[in-house]
């Protein structure tokens, strides 16, 4: 999670209890430390989830992925597979996505006070071996391609 989440009441505490690795978007010099934390998590056989957009879109497109978030996986610290997952919020996406410069609290308030309910589709896409990729940019591109393909099918139009 982005490092600001660590300071959120309740949510920050819960994230820390879940062994969340907090990523700084502003302190680029900390990338090596974050990479080391991720390598340690993988070595300890944690299940690791990454949100490589670094933010969210409205669900109608996919923002660029951050290749730096894949540095630990090229080459991977041990044999493993990457399981891309596409979360589909359907028509509710624009109503509940964290958009633009909105704060976390504003986003949460908007999502939790939205009337009615919504379904979330969780699509587990074809896993791949990052050890077969040439570098972090290739790992990043492979993950993103699987998700854009699934989104394109769902939306009935190309997603780039």
Biotite code that builds the C-alpha atoms (Angstrom):
import biotite.structure as struc

atoms = struc.array([
    struc.Atom([0.000, 0.000, 0.000], chain_id="A", res_id=1, res_name="UNK", atom_name="CA", element="C"),
    struc.Atom([1.123, 3.590, -0.432], chain_id="A", res_id=2, res_name="UNK", atom_name="CA", element="C"),
    struc.Atom([2.928, 4.699, 2.712], chain_id="A", res_id=3, res_name="UNK", atom_name="CA", element="C"),
    struc.Atom([0.264, 7.255, 3.667], chain_id="A", res_id=4, res_name="UNK", atom_name="CA", element="C"),
    struc.Atom([-2.117, 4.381, 4.499], chain_id="A", res_id=5, res_name="UNK", atom_name="CA", element="C"),
    struc.Atom([0.116, 3.492, 7.469], chain_id="A", res_id=6, res_name="UNK", atom_name="CA", element="C"),
    struc.Atom([-1.136, 6.667, 9.270], chain_id="A", res_id=7, res_name="UNK", atom_name="CA", element="C"),
    struc.Atom([-4.851, 6.065, 8.692], chain_id="A", res_id=8, res_name="UNK", atom_name="CA", element="C"),
    struc.Atom([-6.823, 5.288, 11.849], chain_id="A", res_id=9, res_name="UNK", atom_name="CA", element="C"),
    struc.Atom([-7.965, 1.657, 11.987], chain_id="A", res_id=10, res_name="UNK", atom_name="CA", element="C"),
    struc.Atom([-7.167, 0.951, 8.291], chain_id="A", res_id=11, res_name="UNK", atom_name="CA", element="C"),
    struc.Atom([-3.437, 1.635, 8.820], chain_id="A", res_id=12, res_name="UNK", atom_name="CA", element="C"),
    struc.Atom([-3.380, -0.584, 11.874], chain_id="A", res_id=13, res_name="UNK", atom_name="CA", element="C"),
    struc.Atom([-5.221, -3.373, 10.028], chain_id="A", res_id=14, res_name="UNK", atom_name="CA", element="C"),
    struc.Atom([-2.843, -3.066, 7.067], chain_id="A", res_id=15, res_name="UNK", atom_name="CA", element="C"),
    struc.Atom([0.166, -3.347, 9.379], chain_id="A", res_id=16, res_name="UNK", atom_name="CA", element="C"),
    struc.Atom([-1.337, -6.434, 11.058], chain_id="A", res_id=17, res_name="UNK", atom_name="CA", element="C"),
    struc.Atom([-1.659, -7.972, 7.594], chain_id="A", res_id=18, res_name="UNK", atom_name="CA", element="C"),
    struc.Atom([2.095, -7.443, 7.018], chain_id="A", res_id=19, res_name="UNK", atom_name="CA", element="C"),
    struc.Atom([1.512, -4.796, 4.368], chain_id="A", res_id=20, res_name="UNK", atom_name="CA", element="C"),
    struc.Atom([4.609, -3.451, 2.652], chain_id="A", res_id=21, res_name="UNK", atom_name="CA", element="C"),
    struc.Atom([4.211, 0.318, 2.516], chain_id="A", res_id=22, res_name="UNK", atom_name="CA", element="C"),
    struc.Atom([5.527, 1.906, -0.685], chain_id="A", res_id=23, res_name="UNK", atom_name="CA", element="C"),
    struc.Atom([6.633, 5.530, -0.827], chain_id="A", res_id=24, res_name="UNK", atom_name="CA", element="C"),
    struc.Atom([5.655, 7.368, -3.996], chain_id="A", res_id=25, res_name="UNK", atom_name="CA", element="C"),
    struc.Atom([7.805, 10.366, -3.116], chain_id="A", res_id=26, res_name="UNK", atom_name="CA", element="C"),
    struc.Atom([11.003, 8.914, -1.652], chain_id="A", res_id=27, res_name="UNK", atom_name="CA", element="C"),
    struc.Atom([12.506, 7.122, -4.646], chain_id="A", res_id=28, res_name="UNK", atom_name="CA", element="C"),
    struc.Atom([15.706, 6.444, -2.679], chain_id="A", res_id=29, res_name="UNK", atom_name="CA", element="C"),
    struc.Atom([13.730, 3.950, -0.552], chain_id="A", res_id=30, res_name="UNK", atom_name="CA", element="C"),
    struc.Atom([13.089, 1.623, -3.509], chain_id="A", res_id=31, res_name="UNK", atom_name="CA", element="C"),
    struc.Atom([15.982, -0.669, -2.481], chain_id="A", res_id=32, res_name="UNK", atom_name="CA", element="C"),
    struc.Atom([14.531, -1.052, 1.014], chain_id="A", res_id=33, res_name="UNK", atom_name="CA", element="C"),
    struc.Atom([11.086, -1.802, -0.342], chain_id="A", res_id=34, res_name="UNK", atom_name="CA", element="C"),
    struc.Atom([12.632, -4.318, -2.750], chain_id="A", res_id=35, res_name="UNK", atom_name="CA", element="C"),
    struc.Atom([14.379, -6.011, 0.179], chain_id="A", res_id=36, res_name="UNK", atom_name="CA", element="C"),
    struc.Atom([11.093, -6.173, 2.138], chain_id="A", res_id=37, res_name="UNK", atom_name="CA", element="C"),
    struc.Atom([9.367, -7.779, -0.828], chain_id="A", res_id=38, res_name="UNK", atom_name="CA", element="C"),
    struc.Atom([12.196, -10.305, -1.323], chain_id="A", res_id=39, res_name="UNK", atom_name="CA", element="C"),
    struc.Atom([11.936, -11.211, 2.369], chain_id="A", res_id=40, res_name="UNK", atom_name="CA", element="C"),
    struc.Atom([8.164, -11.632, 2.094], chain_id="A", res_id=41, res_name="UNK", atom_name="CA", element="C"),
    struc.Atom([8.569, -13.940, -0.904], chain_id="A", res_id=42, res_name="UNK", atom_name="CA", element="C"),
    struc.Atom([11.337, -15.923, 0.834], chain_id="A", res_id=43, res_name="UNK", atom_name="CA", element="C"),
    struc.Atom([9.014, -16.390, 3.826], chain_id="A", res_id=44, res_name="UNK", atom_name="CA", element="C"),
    struc.Atom([6.316, -17.657, 1.434], chain_id="A", res_id=45, res_name="UNK", atom_name="CA", element="C"),
    struc.Atom([3.888, -14.796, 1.996], chain_id="A", res_id=46, res_name="UNK", atom_name="CA", element="C"),
    struc.Atom([1.105, -14.372, -0.472], chain_id="A", res_id=47, res_name="UNK", atom_name="CA", element="C"),
    struc.Atom([1.948, -10.971, -1.975], chain_id="A", res_id=48, res_name="UNK", atom_name="CA", element="C"),
    struc.Atom([-0.555, -8.694, -3.705], chain_id="A", res_id=49, res_name="UNK", atom_name="CA", element="C"),
    struc.Atom([0.548, -5.679, -5.725], chain_id="A", res_id=50, res_name="UNK", atom_name="CA", element="C"),
    struc.Atom([-1.476, -2.914, -7.326], chain_id="A", res_id=51, res_name="UNK", atom_name="CA", element="C"),
    struc.Atom([0.922, -1.900, -10.119], chain_id="A", res_id=52, res_name="UNK", atom_name="CA", element="C"),
    struc.Atom([-1.116, 1.050, -11.433], chain_id="A", res_id=53, res_name="UNK", atom_name="CA", element="C"),
    struc.Atom([-0.049, 2.928, -8.316], chain_id="A", res_id=54, res_name="UNK", atom_name="CA", element="C"),
    struc.Atom([-3.588, 4.363, -8.183], chain_id="A", res_id=55, res_name="UNK", atom_name="CA", element="C"),
    struc.Atom([-6.940, 3.447, -9.736], chain_id="A", res_id=56, res_name="UNK", atom_name="CA", element="C"),
    struc.Atom([-8.810, 4.276, -12.882], chain_id="A", res_id=57, res_name="UNK", atom_name="CA", element="C"),
    struc.Atom([-12.561, 4.483, -13.325], chain_id="A", res_id=58, res_name="UNK", atom_name="CA", element="C"),
    struc.Atom([-12.688, 0.851, -14.465], chain_id="A", res_id=59, res_name="UNK", atom_name="CA", element="C"),
    struc.Atom([-13.212, 1.804, -18.099], chain_id="A", res_id=60, res_name="UNK", atom_name="CA", element="C"),
    struc.Atom([-9.498, 1.814, -18.855], chain_id="A", res_id=61, res_name="UNK", atom_name="CA", element="C"),
    struc.Atom([-6.210, 0.732, -17.347], chain_id="A", res_id=62, res_name="UNK", atom_name="CA", element="C"),
    struc.Atom([-3.532, 3.174, -16.278], chain_id="A", res_id=63, res_name="UNK", atom_name="CA", element="C"),
    struc.Atom([0.152, 2.446, -16.929], chain_id="A", res_id=64, res_name="UNK", atom_name="CA", element="C"),
    struc.Atom([1.791, -0.026, -14.564], chain_id="A", res_id=65, res_name="UNK", atom_name="CA", element="C"),
    struc.Atom([4.888, 0.979, -12.602], chain_id="A", res_id=66, res_name="UNK", atom_name="CA", element="C"),
    struc.Atom([7.739, -1.335, -13.732], chain_id="A", res_id=67, res_name="UNK", atom_name="CA", element="C"),
    struc.Atom([9.720, -0.485, -10.586], chain_id="A", res_id=68, res_name="UNK", atom_name="CA", element="C"),
    struc.Atom([7.161, -2.498, -8.591], chain_id="A", res_id=69, res_name="UNK", atom_name="CA", element="C"),
    struc.Atom([8.284, -5.591, -10.532], chain_id="A", res_id=70, res_name="UNK", atom_name="CA", element="C"),
    struc.Atom([12.042, -5.197, -9.895], chain_id="A", res_id=71, res_name="UNK", atom_name="CA", element="C"),
    struc.Atom([12.041, -7.946, -7.258], chain_id="A", res_id=72, res_name="UNK", atom_name="CA", element="C"),
    struc.Atom([10.601, -10.417, -9.748], chain_id="A", res_id=73, res_name="UNK", atom_name="CA", element="C"),
    struc.Atom([13.190, -10.164, -12.502], chain_id="A", res_id=74, res_name="UNK", atom_name="CA", element="C"),
    struc.Atom([14.715, -12.537, -11.781], chain_id="A", res_id=75, res_name="UNK", atom_name="CA", element="C"),
    struc.Atom([12.451, -13.852, -9.044], chain_id="A", res_id=76, res_name="UNK", atom_name="CA", element="C"),
    struc.Atom([14.127, -14.765, -5.744], chain_id="A", res_id=77, res_name="UNK", atom_name="CA", element="C"),
    struc.Atom([12.826, -18.328, -6.094], chain_id="A", res_id=78, res_name="UNK", atom_name="CA", element="C"),
    struc.Atom([10.702, -20.302, -8.584], chain_id="A", res_id=79, res_name="UNK", atom_name="CA", element="C"),
    struc.Atom([7.221, -18.848, -8.575], chain_id="A", res_id=80, res_name="UNK", atom_name="CA", element="C"),
    struc.Atom([4.260, -17.829, -10.702], chain_id="A", res_id=81, res_name="UNK", atom_name="CA", element="C"),
    struc.Atom([2.550, -14.462, -10.989], chain_id="A", res_id=82, res_name="UNK", atom_name="CA", element="C"),
    struc.Atom([-1.252, -14.638, -10.921], chain_id="A", res_id=83, res_name="UNK", atom_name="CA", element="C"),
    struc.Atom([-2.740, -11.511, -12.564], chain_id="A", res_id=84, res_name="UNK", atom_name="CA", element="C"),
    struc.Atom([-6.191, -10.686, -11.225], chain_id="A", res_id=85, res_name="UNK", atom_name="CA", element="C"),
    struc.Atom([-8.735, -8.399, -12.872], chain_id="A", res_id=86, res_name="UNK", atom_name="CA", element="C"),
    struc.Atom([-11.217, -6.779, -10.486], chain_id="A", res_id=87, res_name="UNK", atom_name="CA", element="C"),
    struc.Atom([-14.363, -5.776, -12.359], chain_id="A", res_id=88, res_name="UNK", atom_name="CA", element="C"),
    struc.Atom([-16.683, -3.359, -10.567], chain_id="A", res_id=89, res_name="UNK", atom_name="CA", element="C"),
    struc.Atom([-18.939, -3.164, -13.616], chain_id="A", res_id=90, res_name="UNK", atom_name="CA", element="C"),
    struc.Atom([-21.083, -0.077, -14.003], chain_id="A", res_id=91, res_name="UNK", atom_name="CA", element="C"),
    struc.Atom([-20.314, 0.924, -10.393], chain_id="A", res_id=92, res_name="UNK", atom_name="CA", element="C"),
    struc.Atom([-16.613, 1.427, -11.214], chain_id="A", res_id=93, res_name="UNK", atom_name="CA", element="C"),
    struc.Atom([-16.782, 5.182, -11.800], chain_id="A", res_id=94, res_name="UNK", atom_name="CA", element="C"),
    struc.Atom([-18.818, 5.592, -8.583], chain_id="A", res_id=95, res_name="UNK", atom_name="CA", element="C"),
    struc.Atom([-16.430, 3.742, -6.286], chain_id="A", res_id=96, res_name="UNK", atom_name="CA", element="C"),
    struc.Atom([-12.960, 4.177, -7.835], chain_id="A", res_id=97, res_name="UNK", atom_name="CA", element="C"),
    struc.Atom([-10.407, 6.350, -6.074], chain_id="A", res_id=98, res_name="UNK", atom_name="CA", element="C"),
    struc.Atom([-9.964, 9.040, -8.708], chain_id="A", res_id=99, res_name="UNK", atom_name="CA", element="C"),
    struc.Atom([-7.616, 11.939, -9.304], chain_id="A", res_id=100, res_name="UNK", atom_name="CA", element="C"),
    struc.Atom([-6.543, 14.043, -6.348], chain_id="A", res_id=101, res_name="UNK", atom_name="CA", element="C"),
    struc.Atom([-9.332, 12.804, -4.112], chain_id="A", res_id=102, res_name="UNK", atom_name="CA", element="C"),
    struc.Atom([-8.200, 11.895, -0.577], chain_id="A", res_id=103, res_name="UNK", atom_name="CA", element="C"),
    struc.Atom([-8.624, 8.400, 0.784], chain_id="A", res_id=104, res_name="UNK", atom_name="CA", element="C"),
    struc.Atom([-11.297, 9.601, 3.166], chain_id="A", res_id=105, res_name="UNK", atom_name="CA", element="C"),
    struc.Atom([-13.236, 11.333, 0.374], chain_id="A", res_id=106, res_name="UNK", atom_name="CA", element="C"),
    struc.Atom([-13.043, 8.214, -1.757], chain_id="A", res_id=107, res_name="UNK", atom_name="CA", element="C"),
    struc.Atom([-14.114, 5.937, 1.086], chain_id="A", res_id=108, res_name="UNK", atom_name="CA", element="C"),
    struc.Atom([-16.994, 8.237, 2.038], chain_id="A", res_id=109, res_name="UNK", atom_name="CA", element="C"),
    struc.Atom([-18.243, 8.345, -1.558], chain_id="A", res_id=110, res_name="UNK", atom_name="CA", element="C"),
    struc.Atom([-17.981, 4.572, -1.963], chain_id="A", res_id=111, res_name="UNK", atom_name="CA", element="C"),
    struc.Atom([-19.562, 3.673, 1.386], chain_id="A", res_id=112, res_name="UNK", atom_name="CA", element="C"),
    struc.Atom([-22.411, 6.176, 1.139], chain_id="A", res_id=113, res_name="UNK", atom_name="CA", element="C"),
    struc.Atom([-23.292, 5.186, -2.429], chain_id="A", res_id=114, res_name="UNK", atom_name="CA", element="C"),
    struc.Atom([-26.875, 3.918, -2.436], chain_id="A", res_id=115, res_name="UNK", atom_name="CA", element="C"),
    struc.Atom([-27.535, 0.323, -3.344], chain_id="A", res_id=116, res_name="UNK", atom_name="CA", element="C"),
    struc.Atom([-25.171, -2.563, -3.763], chain_id="A", res_id=117, res_name="UNK", atom_name="CA", element="C"),
    struc.Atom([-22.861, -3.677, -6.527], chain_id="A", res_id=118, res_name="UNK", atom_name="CA", element="C"),
    struc.Atom([-21.249, -6.871, -7.698], chain_id="A", res_id=119, res_name="UNK", atom_name="CA", element="C"),
    struc.Atom([-17.507, -7.295, -8.021], chain_id="A", res_id=120, res_name="UNK", atom_name="CA", element="C"),
    struc.Atom([-16.141, -9.756, -10.542], chain_id="A", res_id=121, res_name="UNK", atom_name="CA", element="C"),
    struc.Atom([-12.816, -11.295, -9.531], chain_id="A", res_id=122, res_name="UNK", atom_name="CA", element="C"),
    struc.Atom([-11.124, -12.814, -12.581], chain_id="A", res_id=123, res_name="UNK", atom_name="CA", element="C"),
    struc.Atom([-8.041, -14.957, -11.954], chain_id="A", res_id=124, res_name="UNK", atom_name="CA", element="C"),
    struc.Atom([-6.113, -14.774, -15.222], chain_id="A", res_id=125, res_name="UNK", atom_name="CA", element="C"),
    struc.Atom([-3.516, -17.107, -16.693], chain_id="A", res_id=126, res_name="UNK", atom_name="CA", element="C"),
    struc.Atom([-0.480, -17.209, -14.388], chain_id="A", res_id=127, res_name="UNK", atom_name="CA", element="C"),
    struc.Atom([3.011, -16.851, -15.800], chain_id="A", res_id=128, res_name="UNK", atom_name="CA", element="C"),
    struc.Atom([6.594, -17.504, -14.747], chain_id="A", res_id=129, res_name="UNK", atom_name="CA", element="C"),
    struc.Atom([8.537, -14.258, -14.239], chain_id="A", res_id=130, res_name="UNK", atom_name="CA", element="C"),
    struc.Atom([11.724, -16.308, -14.608], chain_id="A", res_id=131, res_name="UNK", atom_name="CA", element="C"),
    struc.Atom([10.904, -16.555, -18.324], chain_id="A", res_id=132, res_name="UNK", atom_name="CA", element="C"),
    struc.Atom([10.890, -12.761, -18.689], chain_id="A", res_id=133, res_name="UNK", atom_name="CA", element="C"),
    struc.Atom([13.903, -10.715, -19.731], chain_id="A", res_id=134, res_name="UNK", atom_name="CA", element="C"),
    struc.Atom([13.576, -7.951, -17.114], chain_id="A", res_id=135, res_name="UNK", atom_name="CA", element="C"),
    struc.Atom([11.152, -6.068, -14.832], chain_id="A", res_id=136, res_name="UNK", atom_name="CA", element="C"),
    struc.Atom([9.646, -4.197, -17.774], chain_id="A", res_id=137, res_name="UNK", atom_name="CA", element="C"),
    struc.Atom([8.854, -7.505, -19.473], chain_id="A", res_id=138, res_name="UNK", atom_name="CA", element="C"),
    struc.Atom([7.293, -8.883, -16.254], chain_id="A", res_id=139, res_name="UNK", atom_name="CA", element="C"),
    struc.Atom([5.231, -5.692, -16.006], chain_id="A", res_id=140, res_name="UNK", atom_name="CA", element="C"),
    struc.Atom([4.142, -5.903, -19.674], chain_id="A", res_id=141, res_name="UNK", atom_name="CA", element="C"),
    struc.Atom([3.131, -9.571, -19.332], chain_id="A", res_id=142, res_name="UNK", atom_name="CA", element="C"),
    struc.Atom([0.921, -8.859, -16.302], chain_id="A", res_id=143, res_name="UNK", atom_name="CA", element="C"),
    struc.Atom([-0.646, -5.787, -17.895], chain_id="A", res_id=144, res_name="UNK", atom_name="CA", element="C"),
    struc.Atom([-1.321, -7.583, -21.194], chain_id="A", res_id=145, res_name="UNK", atom_name="CA", element="C"),
    struc.Atom([-3.313, -10.317, -19.462], chain_id="A", res_id=146, res_name="UNK", atom_name="CA", element="C"),
    struc.Atom([-5.443, -7.741, -17.644], chain_id="A", res_id=147, res_name="UNK", atom_name="CA", element="C"),
    struc.Atom([-6.041, -5.512, -20.704], chain_id="A", res_id=148, res_name="UNK", atom_name="CA", element="C"),
    struc.Atom([-7.097, -8.592, -22.682], chain_id="A", res_id=149, res_name="UNK", atom_name="CA", element="C"),
    struc.Atom([-9.643, -9.558, -20.002], chain_id="A", res_id=150, res_name="UNK", atom_name="CA", element="C"),
    struc.Atom([-10.906, -5.964, -19.760], chain_id="A", res_id=151, res_name="UNK", atom_name="CA", element="C"),
    struc.Atom([-11.245, -5.716, -23.542], chain_id="A", res_id=152, res_name="UNK", atom_name="CA", element="C"),
    struc.Atom([-13.419, -8.836, -23.592], chain_id="A", res_id=153, res_name="UNK", atom_name="CA", element="C"),
    struc.Atom([-15.568, -7.561, -20.698], chain_id="A", res_id=154, res_name="UNK", atom_name="CA", element="C"),
    struc.Atom([-15.987, -4.050, -22.148], chain_id="A", res_id=155, res_name="UNK", atom_name="CA", element="C"),
    struc.Atom([-16.378, -5.195, -25.762], chain_id="A", res_id=156, res_name="UNK", atom_name="CA", element="C"),
    struc.Atom([-13.688, -2.809, -27.010], chain_id="A", res_id=157, res_name="UNK", atom_name="CA", element="C"),
    struc.Atom([-9.915, -2.598, -26.976], chain_id="A", res_id=158, res_name="UNK", atom_name="CA", element="C"),
    struc.Atom([-8.304, -1.414, -23.747], chain_id="A", res_id=159, res_name="UNK", atom_name="CA", element="C"),
    struc.Atom([-4.748, -0.136, -23.983], chain_id="A", res_id=160, res_name="UNK", atom_name="CA", element="C"),
])
